[in-house]
Amino acid sequence: MNKEYAVGIDIGGTHITTAIIDIINMQVIDPSLHKEFFDSNMPVEAVMSIWEKSIRTSVKNSEVEEIKGLAVCMPGPFDYANGLCWIKDQSKYEHFYGLNVRYLIQGTLNLSSEFPILFENDAVCFGKGEVHKDAANLSKKVMAITLGTGLGACFIDNGISISSGELVPADGEIYNIPFKESIAEDYVSARGLLHRYKKLTGQNLNDGLELFNLALAEDEHAKKAFEEMGEDLASIVIPWLEKFGADSFIIGGKIANASEFFLPSFNKKIKEAGMEIKISVSTDNEAAALLGAASMLYKA
C-alpha cells in the first residue's frame, strides 16, 4: 500500500507541537513528535522561526521524503478557510492580528502557493482526532469539549464536524452560551475555577495547576471548586447532548487531567437527567489534536 504523509501542527498560546502523520492509516509517526515552548507575544518573525524549527525537526526525524500538506490546529478567533488570524486581547499572538498565517508559513518554509496548508479550530481538531483514534466513533454522533484557559466544543456526526443547524449551538460553540450571570466559559474554565476558589476562601491562586495540587493535597475548598464546575458543565452540555442526539461525550484539555475531582458530580447530573451516553476522558489530547488536524487530508 502506498504511504502518504502530512505534517500535523498543534498551535497553542505557549507552544507548538508537530508530528508527521500517516494520513492513510491516521497514525502519528512517533519519532517525529516534537514540541517547542515560546512566548507567542514575541515579534512575528521570532514566532515563525520557532514554528519553522519545530516543523523541520519533525520532518527530519520522521525520515519521510514526501509531505502532502500541512494541517494546522489553531485557536480562534480565526478565519480557517482563508488563514487569517483575528486573535485579539487574549494575551497571545498580539502581533498576528489581521495577518494571513498561511502566507507566513509559505514564506517561512519557502513553499509554493499550491502546497496545501489547511487550518481548523483546536477544539474541532481534538474532537476529530478522538473520533479517528476509535474507528467505532466514525459512525456515531460525538460531542467533544476542551477544558483549559477556555471552553472549546465540537459536534461530530459520522466523522464530519457540524457547526450550523438547529441541532447545535451557533458555530458549534458553547463557550458563549448565556449561563447564570454571564456566559458558560466564565464558569467552566481555568479562570472559572480560580474565581470559585477565591469566592470560597478569599485567596488568589496563580493558575489551575496550583488548584489541582491543592485538591490532590485534600484541600476541601479546592475539591469543592472542581465539584461545582462539574455540576455547571453538566448543566451547560445536557441540553445540547439531548438536542444533538449524541452517542458519546469526550472531555479533553488540560483540566481533563483533574477529572477525578469533577467527573463524579458531572456524572451524577447526567444520570439525574436520565441520559444514557458514553462519557470518556481523553488520555492523549496532543495526539488527538494532531490526528484531528491531519484528518483534513485524510485518505481512507
ABEGO torsion letter per residue (X at the ends): XBBBBBBBBBBBAABBBBBBBBAAAGBBBAAABBBBBBBAABBAAAAAAAAAAAAAAAAAAAGBABBAEBBBBBBOBBBAAAGBBABBGAGBGAAABGBBAAAAAAAAAGBBAABBBBBBBAAAAAAAAAAAABAAAAABBBBBBBBBABBBBBBBBGGBBBABEAABBBGGBAAABBBEABBAAAABBAAAAAAAAAAAAGBBBABAAAAAAAAAAGBAAAAAAAAAAAAAAAAAAAAAAAAAGBABBBBBEAAAAAAAAAAAAAAAAAAAAGBBBBBBBBABAAAAAAAAAAAAABBX
